[in-house]
């Protein structure tokens, strides 16, 4: 390849989905060639069909070829997350519940993956352990019960920190509500139990349903009246959107 040779290539979506991470992909190429020219056809948040040309890039052929895989990895990974989130959001559109992510993210990529969830129309759960207190089953076991766990957390937390408790039964829900927690995570509840949990709570706490959230199950779960449906798979297991870089002759 001649030194200084230039190349022009289209960023192409091989299957339909929602774009996320395009600017990051372009920035990855610009780290190798600051003079790279990019023309965006479909920016983050756009829904595209298979075969759509998302952007056109023109710059050093060596730089584009060197950075191609890193750029496409970012774009495909984040677009896959945005697409999976979008599909869940669409599945529950008739209901007031929202789709949320979890902290089950790729090490080093949490900020980007949670950004992709927002592009898909979802909401971000905690970014870290300091955002809020989530008391899970292991914490309850070590503390000796829900009351002890909540009281110890409340004694150590600042007045602005919210407390959420994970429960796996209606009896535990009653305990958490009696303690005045801010949120309750209903873990793997059946549809009848979710409906009963909403009735018992009567707006006293935010209810988050988790476990088995898919585009097929989400509508029935959202119809129970819960506030949030959280799904870890949209960040740790969402299939990447198939994208490619096609060079012009």
N, C-alpha and C positions, 0 to 999 in steps of 0.2 A: 504494500500500500504506500503510495507516495506520501512523503512528509507534508502535512498541511492539507491533505485531501479533505473535501467536505462531502457530507452526505445528508440526504433528506429522507425522513421516514414518517410514516403515519402510525400513531398509536391506535390499535384496532381492538374492539371488543369482540371476542369470538362467540360469546353467547350473551343473551339479554341480562340486564341487571342494573344496579344503581352505582354510579361512579362515586368513588371516594379515594382521596389520596393522589389525585392527578398532579396538583402543585408540588407535592412532596416528591413524586417521581421525576418531575421536571427539574426540581432543585438538585436531585441526586446526579442528574446529567450535567447540570451547570457547575457542580463542584469540580468536574473534570474539564469543562469548557465554559468559562464564564461568559463567552460571547454567544452561546447557544441561543438561537431564536426559536420561540415556541408560539404556536397559534392554537388556542384552545377552541375546540368546537363544542364540546359538552363538558361543563365544569362539574365539580363535586355537587352531588344532590340531583343530578340529571339521571333520568331513566333512559337507557339506550337499548336498542334492538341488536341482535346478533349481526355482526358485520359492520356496525357503526364505526366511523372514524372519529375517535375521541379528541385527538389533537394531532398536530403536525409539528415535528421538530427538525431543525436544520442546524448543523454545526460540524465540528471536527469529527470525521469518520472514526478516527481512533477512539475519541472520547465516547461517542455514542455506542460503539461496539463494546467498549470496556464497561460502561455503566448500564448497558441494556438490561441485564438480568436483575441487578439491584433495583433499578427503577420499576421494572415490571413486577417484581416481588412485592414491593410496597403497594403498587396500584392494585394488583390482583387480590392481595390479602385484605386490604382495607375496603375495596369494592365488594368483596365477598361478605364481609361483616355488615356493611351497609345494606346489601341486598337481603341478607337473612333477617335483619332487623325490620326492614321495610315490609317484608312478607308477613311477619308477626303483627306489625302495626296494622296492616290492612285487614288481617284476619279478625281483629277485634274492633274495627271501626265503629260498629253500631253502639259500642259500650263506652263508658267513661274511663275505664281502666287504662293505664299506660304500661308500655313495655320498658323494662329496665335491665341493665347488664349486671354483672357481678365483678369481683376482683379476680376472676379466673382468666387472666390475660397472659400474653407472652412476655417473659421477663425483658424489661427494657423498652417495651412497646405499649405500655398501658395507656399513656396519654393519646397516642395515635389511634389505638383500637377503640378507646372510648369516644374519641372524636368521630370515628366511623359510625358508631352506634347513634350518635346525635344526627349525623348526616342521614341515617336511615329512618329517623323520626322517633328514635327511642330516647330514654332518659338514662342518665348516669347514676348508678348507685355509688357507694363509697369509692374514693380513689385510694385510700389508705386506712390504716387503723386509727388515725387521728381525726378522721372526718366525723365519726359518730361511733357510739358503742353498740356493737352487735353481740349479744350474748347468745352463744350457740349451745348445742347439747353437751359438748365437752366441758364448756365453762360451767354449766349448771351442775354437771356431775362432780367437778372438782370443788365447787363452792358448797355443795351439799343441798342444792335446791334452788328454785327460781327466786324465792324471796331473798335468800342470802346473796345470790349473785347480783340481783338488782340493787340491793342495799349497799353492797360493797362498791359497785360501779358508781352509784349515785354519790357516795361519799367522796370518791376520788375525782369525779368529773366536774368540769366547770359548768356554770349555770346556763351556758349556751349550747352545751353538748346534748344531743338527743340520744335516747336509749331505745334500742330495739331488742326484742327477745324472740328467739326461735322456739316454736312449740310444735309438738307432734300429736296433740290431742286437744279436745275441747276443754277438758279439765285443766290442762296447762294454760290454755287461753284465759280461762276464768282467773287463774292465779295472776297472770301477767296484767290483766285489766284491773284487778283489785289493787295492784301496785302503782297504777297510773303511768305505765310506760307510754312512750310516744308512738312506737310502731310495733307490730307483731308480725313475725314471719311464719306463715302457715306452711309447714313443710310436708309435702306429699299428702295433703288432705284430699279426701274424696269430694265429689261434687256436692252431695248432701251435707257433708260436714262444713264445706266452704260456705254454703248457703246459711247454715245454722250459725257459723262464726260471724258472718256479717250481721245477722239478726241480733246476736248477743252483744256484739260490740256497739252497735247503734251509733257509730261515729265517734266513739271515745278514743279511738286510736286508728292510725293508718294501717291497713291490712295488706300484706304482701304475700301473694301465693307463689310458691316455688316447687319445682319438681314436675318433670314430664310436660314442660311447656313446648308445644310444637304448633305449627300453623293449623293442624287438624284439631288439637285439643284446646287451643287457646280460646276460641269463641265460647265454649261452654264454661270455661273457668272464668272468663271475664263477665259472663252473664250472671254469675252469682252475686256480683256487686263489690268484689274486692277492688282495692285502689291500684295495686301494682301487680304485674306478672314479671318475675325476674327469671332470666334464663342465662346460665353460664355458657351454654354451647355457642351462642351467637358470637362470642369472642374466642373461645378455645377450639371450636370444631367447625365453624362455618366454612363451607367449601369456597376456595378462592375463585374469583371471577376469572375466566380464561381470557387473558389479554395478550396481545402480541405487538411487535414492532415490525412493520412491513416497509422495507426500503424501496424507494423509487429506483427504477433502472437509470 
